[in-house]
């Protein structure tokens, strides 16, 4: 919420129906936006959302957590049971976000990531700098020989993990080995929400600050 809308301070001012209708004519992703538009119109017709407040991003995302219509359909919750989903309100938006990440398969007993210090001998093929697809996943124990602070990682060593170096592709002077993070399944679930390595790091860092985290 903090990253997407500055904690609800900027929800977007675009008419979402108009945005999706316009984007449906964009040949690059016409099918995707057409389906989102039809989904939104069905939600309106079913009285599940209020058409009078459908203002959001240019891409058709809506509410505190910027849900697309298909995400609203599949995961949004009328938490306060007033027969309408209000994703600009705290109760419905937080419950919907929690339901979304839970349905994706979040495991509250596992970490998102560990920050690690890499040795110079690590083959560069194991370093992920793109969020499009996390590659070279191995059992955690496999990376022991490449990590200086491996002994501080308190998790089952048979868990699948991967290594990301998020600065390499975005900072001209970035060290290709630092910062580096071991990431796990929970981290990849966040990437399904937003394909950004730093978005997922920020979300998981915030999660670690909560006593009763999701």
SEBABA-964946 format. One record per atom (N, C-alpha, C): residue in three letters; x, y, z. Coordinates in steps of 0.001 Angstrom, whole numbers, padded with zeros to 6 digits, always signed. Layout:
# residues N
alaXYZ/...
# end
This chain:
# residues 214
unk+000832-001207+000000/unk+000000+000000+000000/unk+000861+001250+000000/unk+001937+001220+000815/unk+002824+002372+000859/unk+003506+002605-000469/unk+003902+001531-001133/unk+004589+001647-002414/unk+003608+001963-003530/unk+002477+001292-003535/unk+001528+001442-004627/unk+000836+002806-004640/unk+000403+003272-003456/unk-000433+004485-003418/unk-000021+005486-002345/unk+001210+005353-001824/unk+001657+006236-000737/unk+000659+006191+000417/unk+000338+004981+000839/unk-000605+004737+001943/unk-001969+005368+001682/unk-002424+005223+000438/unk-003762+005686+000075/unk-003872+007157-000263/unk-002750+007867-000280/unk-002799+009314-000573/unk-002940+009595-002061/unk-002465+008655-002885/unk-002622+008852-004320/unk-003190+007585-004947/unk-004476+007604-005207/unk-005163+006433-005733/unk-005373+006508-007239/unk-005003+007632-007844/unk-005213+007810-009273/unk-006514+008542-009556/unk-006535+009278-010660/unk-007703+010104-010994/unk-008325+009746-012335/unk-007825+008668-012933/unk-008339+008284-014243/unk-009639+007487-014113/unk-010575+007736-015038/unk-011791+006931-015133/unk-011376+005541-015607/unk-011507+004547-014734/unk-010980+003225-015034/unk-011678+002567-016215/unk-012975+002746-016326/unk-013701+002167-017458/unk-013160+002736-018767/unk-012972+004047-018814/unk-012436+004687-020022/unk-011008+004231-020299/unk-010202+004107-019227/unk-008821+003675-019401/unk-008747+002292-020021/unk-009538+001372-019488/unk-009511+000002-019993/unk-010068-000086-021409/unk-011088+000708-021698/unk-011653+000717-023052/unk-010621+001212-024054/unk-009877+002246-023665/unk-008832+002781-024544/unk-007713+001771-024743/unk-007260+001169-023650/unk-006155+000212-023728/unk-006543-001071-024472/unk-007826-001346-024562/unk-008285-002516-025306/unk-007946-002406-026789/unk-007707-001189-027248/unk-007352-000966-028656/unk-005844-000974-028877/unk-005086-001124-027803/unk-003628-001196-027917/unk-003256-002626-028344/unk-002741-002776-029542/unk-002490-004105-030095/unk-001495-004918-029268/unk-000648-004248-028505/unk+000363-004968-027741/unk-000253-005860-026673/unk-001337-005378-026022/unk-001960-006172-024945/unk-003481-006045-025014/unk-003990-006046-026229/unk-005417-005833-026439/unk-006280-006863-025710/unk-005922-008136-025821/unk-006724-009193-025213/unk-006782-009049-023699/unk-005630-008749-023099/unk-005570-008602-021650/unk-006502-007496-021169/unk-006403-006316-021761/unk-007200-005187-021294/unk-008679-005337-021661/unk-008963-006006-022768/unk-010359-006283-023116/unk-010992-007179-022061/unk-010267-008212-021652/unk-010783-009116-020612/unk-010972-008384-019291/unk-010034-007485-018958/unk-010164-006721-017720/unk-011382-005799-017777/unk-011607-005188-018920/unk-012772-004309-019084/unk-014067-005087-018917/unk-014178-006233-019559/unk-015392-007043-019455/unk-015614-007523-018019/unk-014533-007886-017353/unk-014636-008308-015951/unk-015158-007176-015082/unk-014626-005970-015309/unk-015066-004809-014530/unk-016543-004511-014763/unk-016974-004567-016011/unk-018381-004277-016324/unk-019312-005295-015676/unk-018862-006551-015614/unk-019667-007578-014947/unk-019760-007318-013449/unk-018664-006876-012837/unk-018682-006559-011407/unk-019634-005406-011112/unk-019653-004433-012004/unk-020586-003305-011857/unk-022017-003807-011990/unk-022266-004624-013005/unk-023611-005147-013267/unk-024117-005995-012108/unk-023196-006666-011423/unk-023564-007509-010277/unk-023648-006730-008973/unk-023447-005416-009061/unk-023499-004514-007894/unk-022463-004880-006824/unk-021323-005424-007258/unk-020267-005772-006304/unk-019330-004593-006026/unk-019283-003638-006953/unk-018470-002440-006759/unk-019268-001216-007182/unk-018897-000080-006641/unk-019611+001169-006896/unk-019002+001877-008109/unk-019738+001995-009215/unk-019183+002624-010418/unk-018876+004110-010240/unk-019478+004732-009231/unk-019279+006163-009024/unk-017882+006503-008498/unk-017187+005524-007949/unk-015863+005812-007381/unk-014730+005116-008153/unk-015032+004659-009370/unk-014042+003908-010139/unk-013035+004831-010833/unk-012216+005432-010000/unk-011124+006258-010510/unk-009816+005693-009955/unk-008848+005539-010845/unk-007587+004935-010425/unk-006475+005216-011396/unk-005668+004197-011689/unk-004487+004386-012533/unk-004858+004370-014013/unk-003938+004845-014832/unk-004136+004853-016284/unk-004274+003434-016837/unk-003754+002446-016089/unk-003789+001060-016564/unk-004999+000289-016043/unk-005881+000967-015292/unk-007095+000310-014834/unk-007023-000286-013443/unk-005929-000024-012715/unk-005805-000541-011349/unk-006566+000352-010375/unk-007086-000255-009301/unk-008026+000460-008433/unk-007766+000184-006960/unk-007933+001209-006129/unk-007936+001039-004685/unk-006577+001186-004032/unk-006577+001010-002715/unk-005353+001195-001924/unk-004211+000302-002382/unk-004538-000903-002865/unk-003503-001844-003293/unk-003458-002028-004810/unk-004176-001168-005522/unk-004135-001159-006982/unk-004437-002521-007594/unk-005642-003007-007330/unk-006110-004264-007905/unk-006651-004032-009314/unk-006303-004922-010223/unk-006949-004956-011527/unk-008301-005657-011363/unk-009247-005446-012310/unk-010572-006064-012173/unk-010551-007570-011948/unk-009684-008305-012640/unk-009640-009757-012452/unk-009186-010106-011042/unk-008301-009289-010465/unk-007864-009514-009087/unk-008998-009219-008124/unk-009774-008181-008420/unk-010957-007879-007595/unk-011919-009066-007623/unk-012182-009568-008814/unk-013116-010682-008969/unk-012661-011912-008189/unk-011378-012223-008262/unk-010876-013483-007704/unk-010500-013419-006225/unk-010154-012205-005731/unk-009581-012154-004388/unk-010176-011099-003454/unk-010888-010119-003990/unk-011377-009041-003128/unk-012476-009539-002189/unk-012520-008936-001001/unk-013438-009371+000056/unk-014266-008197+000577/unk-015557-008457+000757/unk-016441-007497+001441/unk-016321-007766+002937/unk-015238-007299+003529/unk-014908-007649+004905/unk-015933-007145+005908/unk-016470-005953+005672/unk-017431-005400+006635/unk-018872-005775+006322/unk-019059-006659+005348/unk-020375-007249+005031/unk-021461-006218+004756/unk-021102-005164+004009/unk-022127-004178+003642/unk-022566-004349+002190/unk-022258-005514+001626/unk-022706-005949+000300/unk-022052-005210-000863/unk-020937-004565-000609/unk-020190-003934-001693/unk-018703-003949-001331/unk-017870-004174-002327/unk-016429-004218-002101/unk-015865-002811-002262/unk-015299-002284-001186/unk-014809-000907-001184/unk-013283-000902-000998/unk-012564-000946-002103/unk-011108-001075-002035/unk-010389+000238-001799/unk-011151+001302-001578/unk-010550+002565-001141/unk-010712+002738+000366/unk-011357+001756+001002/unk-011542+001770+002444/unk-010585+000761+003088/unk-010187+001035+004326/unk-009164+000225+004992/unk-009587-001236+005181/unk-010770-001479+005723/unk-011161-002843+006060/unk-011180-003768+004849/unk-011901-003371+003810/unk-012005-004218+002628/unk-010673-004343+001901/unk-009918-003253+001818/unk-008673-003301+001047/unk-007616-004172+001733/unk-007470-004050+003053/unk-006476-004866+003751/unk-006885-006336+003765/unk-008154-006610+003982/unk-008621-007996+003975/unk-008441-008612+002595/unk-008681-007841+001560/unk-008536-008331+000197/unk-007080-008602-000138/unk-006192-007708+000279/unk-004760-007906+000033/unk-004262-009161+000756/unk-004706-009345+002001/unk-004305-010525+002769/unk-004843-011804+002126/unk-006070-011755+001653/unk-006667-012920+000995/unk-005921-013252-000290/unk-005526-012215-001013/unk-004790-012408-002269/unk-003472-013135-002033/unk-002679-012628-001117/unk-001371-013230-000891/unk-001503-014619-000255/unk-002527-014803+000557/unk-002765-016116+001163/unk-003144-017142+000095/unk-004010-016749-000836/unk-004442-017671-001884/unk-003297-018002-002850/unk-002343-017104-002975/unk-001184-017383-003825/unk-000287-018459-003212/unk-000426-018663-001878/unk+000342-019722-001233/unk+001345-019263-000197/unk+001129-018076+000378/unk+002049-017545+001382/unk+002188-018494+002566/unk+003432-018679+003019/unk+003705-019512+004195/unk+004292-018612+005279/unk+003517-018338+006310/unk+003942-017390+007334/unk+005096-017916+008180/unk+005401-019196+008044/unk+006493-019781+008828/unk+007829-019783+008081/unk+007839-019223+006892/unk+009072-019154+006122/unk+009443-017705+005828/unk+010727-017427+005649/unk+011156-016056+005351/unk+010978-015718+003878/unk+011086-014446+003566/unk+011133-013997+002165/unk+012560-014057+001641/unk+013475-013517+002460/unk+014851-013408+001994/unk+015817-013293+003163/unk+017083-013505+002872/unk+018184-013188+003774/unk+019190-012350+002981/unk+019677-011298+003595/unk+020761-010550+002961/unk+022056-011325+003168/unk+022821-011475+002095/unk+024024-012301+002176/unk+025246-011566+001638/unk+026384-012017+002099/unk+027680-011531+001612/unk+028279-012613+000718/unk+028416-012301-000554/unk+028863-013301-001519/unk+030382-013328-001650/unk+030891-014516-001897/unk+032312-014680-002169/unk+032572-014397-003658/unk+033775-014008-003969/unk+034130-013670-005348/unk+034089-014874-006282/unk+034110-016075-005712/unk+034165-017260-006570/unk+032805-017707-007084/unk+031729-017005-006748/unk+030411-017435-007202/unk+030270-017202-008708/unk+029850-018203-009464/unk+029615-018020-010896/unk+028495-017002-011124/unk+028722-016066-012013/unk+027744-014994-012230/unk+026404-015511-012753/unk+026379-016714-013292/unk+025121-017262-013802/unk+024095-017477-012693/unk+024548-017527-011433/unk+023625-017736-010323/unk+023008-016428-009810/unk+023389-015306-010368/unk+022925-014012-009877/unk+021772-013501-010730/unk+020623-013309-010109/unk+019442-012786-010798/unk+019344-011278-010618/unk+019306-010546-011718/unk+019128-009097-011634/unk+017843-008649-012309/unk+017079-009590-012847/unk+015807-009287-013510/unk+014663-009959-012768/unk+013547-009256-012688/unk+012375-009801-011995/unk+011475-010613-012922/unk+011796-010659-014202/unk+010930-011369-015144/unk+010806-012841-014792/unk+011925-013455-014438/unk+011897-014849-014020/unk+013118-015123-013163/unk+012890-015676-011981/unk+013991-016030-011099/unk+014541-017382-011543/unk+015820-017383-011926/unk+016435-018588-012472/unk+017483-019170-011517/unk+018001-020310-011885/unk+019075-020973-011147/unk+018714-021225-009680/unk+017510-021746-009464/unk+017101-022096-008102/unk+017754-023421-007681/unk+018274-023412-006472/unk+018960-024588-005941/unk+018539-024807-004488/unk+018810-026001-003973/unk+018652-026201-002543/unk+019614-025264-001824/unk+019152-024718-000715/unk+019938-023727+000007/unk+021368-024193+000275/unk+021532-025444+000650/unk+022854-025963+001003/unk+023841-025848-000162/unk+023319-025844-001388/unk+024187-025762-002558/unk+024988-024459-002576/unk+024389-023371-002053/unk+025039-022064-002109/unk+026013-021810-000955/unk+026154-022771-000054/unk+027005-022559+001123/unk+028419-022119+000745/unk+028980-022735-000253/unk+030380-022452-000626/unk+030571-021067-001239/unk+029458-020379-001526/unk+029561-019066-002151/unk+029160-017911-001215/unk+028787-018235+000038/unk+028241-017217+000944/unk+029080-017125+002215/unk+029556-015934+002502/unk+030402-015727+003682/unk+029639-015926+004991/unk+028416-015442+005046/unk+027652-015481+006291/unk+026595-016590+006285/unk+026899-017701+005649/unk+025932-018797+005522/unk+025483-019324+006879/unk+026355-019315+007868/unk+026026-019877+009187/unk+024921-019103+009901/unk+024629-017899+009464/unk+023586-017084+010108/unk+022200-017355+009533/unk+022126-018170+008490/unk+020846-018421+007813/unk+020137-019576+008507/unk+019061-019266+009192/unk+018363-020249+010015/unk+017104-020740+009307/unk+017297-021686+008411/unk+016168-022252+007676/unk+016585-023621+007155/unk+015623-024485+006892/unk+015889-025814+006347/unk+016783-025691+005113/unk+017920-026343+005148/unk+018897-026198+004073/unk+018506-026921+002790/unk+017399-027640+002804/unk+016897-028277+001588/unk+015867-027415+000863/unk+015539-026248+001439/unk+014588-025346+000798/unk+015165-024804-000507/unk+014297-024674-001517/unk+014741-024072-002766/unk+014966-022578-002574/unk+016037-022095-003139/unk+016365-020674-003014/unk+017053-020209-004287/unk+017194-018898-004392/unk+017908-018293-005509/unk+018581-017044-004980/unk+019475-016484-005760/unk+020196-015282-005347/unk+019844-014130-006279/unk+019506-012981-005698/unk+019250-011792-006505/unk+020262-010697-006169/unk+020612-009926-007173/unk+021455-008726-007015/unk+020707-007591-007696/unk+019798-006925-006979/unk+018828-006005-007597/unk+019399-004721-008174/unk+020616-004324-007785/unk+021137-003036-008250/unk+021811-003095-009609/unk+022201-004277-010042/unk+023068-004398-011215/unk+022490-003742-012468/unk+021209-003937-012708/unk+020605-003417-013940/unk+020088-001992-013832/unk+020127-001410-012623/unk+019535-000073-012469/unk+020491+000978-011932/unk+021644+000561-011429/unk+022629+001500-010898/unk+023930+001349-011683/unk+024344+002431-012355/unk+025509+002366-013243/unk+026780+001892-012537/unk+026950+002322-011299/unk+028186+002008-010573/unk+028018+000833-009614/unk+026987+000030-009811/unk+026675-001045-008868/unk+027764-002108-008852/unk+028040-002602-007652/unk+028898-003771-007472/unk+028079-004997-007860/unk+028610-005844-008722/unk+027792-006972-009196/unk+027569-008047-008148/unk+028226-007943-006990/unk+028031-008924-005916/unk+027325-008353-004690/unk+027065-007074-004684/unk+026482-006453-003489/unk+025636-005232-003875/unk+024449-005085-003245/unk+023858-005992-002261/unk+023349-007276-002921/unk+023275-008326-002134/unk+022799-009614-002633/unk+021868-010243-001593/unk+020903-011004-002088/unk+019909-011598-001199/unk+019588-013018-001648/unk+019481-013914-000680/unk+018913-015231-000925/unk+017400-015092-000826/unk+016674-015528-001830/unk+015217-015378-001820/unk+014547-016741-001910/unk+013333-016804-001339/unk+012600-018061-001241/unk+011213-017906-001851/unk+010385-018925-001686/unk+009085-018953-002346/unk+008215-017748-001996/unk+008187-017330-000736/unk+007371-016181-000357/unk+007756-014931-001149/unk+009041-014763-001375/unk+009516-013616-002150/unk+008961-013677-003575/unk+008984-014841-004181/unk+008486-014976-005547/unk+006982-014743-005634/unk+006259-015030-004564/unk+004826-014750-004557/unk+004571-013244-004658/unk+005397-012455-003979/unk+005256-011001-004063/unk+005508-010527-005495/unk+006400-011177-006210/unk+006677-010798-007600/unk+005465-011023-008500/unk+004565-011916-008118/unk+003344-012106-008901/unk+002434-010888-008779/unk+002599-010163-007690/unk+001830-008945-007460/unk+002426-007797-008275/unk+003756-007684-008212/unk+004445-006601-008914/unk+005833-007110-009311/unk+006112-007141-010604/unk+007371-007684-011108/unk+008518-006701-010911/unk+008909-006533-009685/unk+010027-005654-009343/unk+010785-006273-008179/unk+012090-006473-008349/unk+012888-007050-007268/unk+012851-006177-006032/unk+012910-004866-006226/unk+012927-003954-005078/unk+011552-003821-004440/unk+010485-003924-005227/unk+009137-003930-004648/unk+009003-005103-003680/unk+009428-006277-004108/unk+009319-007460-003258/unk+010198-007341-002017/unk+011393-006773-002173/unk+012263-006567-001010/unk+011617-005604-000017/unk+011038-004528-000522/unk+010399-003542+000356/unk+009205-004144+001086/unk+008393-004906+000361/unk+007212-005533+000962/unk+007613-006528+002040/unk+008607-007346+001756/unk+009053-008339+002734/unk+009746-007681+003930/unk+010438-006587+003701/unk+011065-005858+004807/unk+009994-005303+005738/unk+008930-004747+005167/unk+007822-004235+005979/unk+007166-005370+006747/unk+006993-006498+006108/unk+006398-007672+006758/unk+007178-008047+008004/unk+008500-007946+007942/unk+009337-008319+009084/unk+009195-007373+010268/unk+008601-006211+010042/unk+008408-005238+011115/unk+007120-005502+011906/unk+006242-006356+011379/unk+004978-006622+012044/unk+005129-007769+013028/unk+004498-007631+014188/unk+004518-008706+015174/unk+003605-009857+014759/unk+002447-009523+014204/unk+001503-010541+013760/unk+001434-010490+012232/unk+002556-010779+011612/unk+002640-010635+010169/unk+001794-011675+009470/unk+001479-011390+008186/unk+000704-012328+007388/unk+001562-013520+007018/
# end
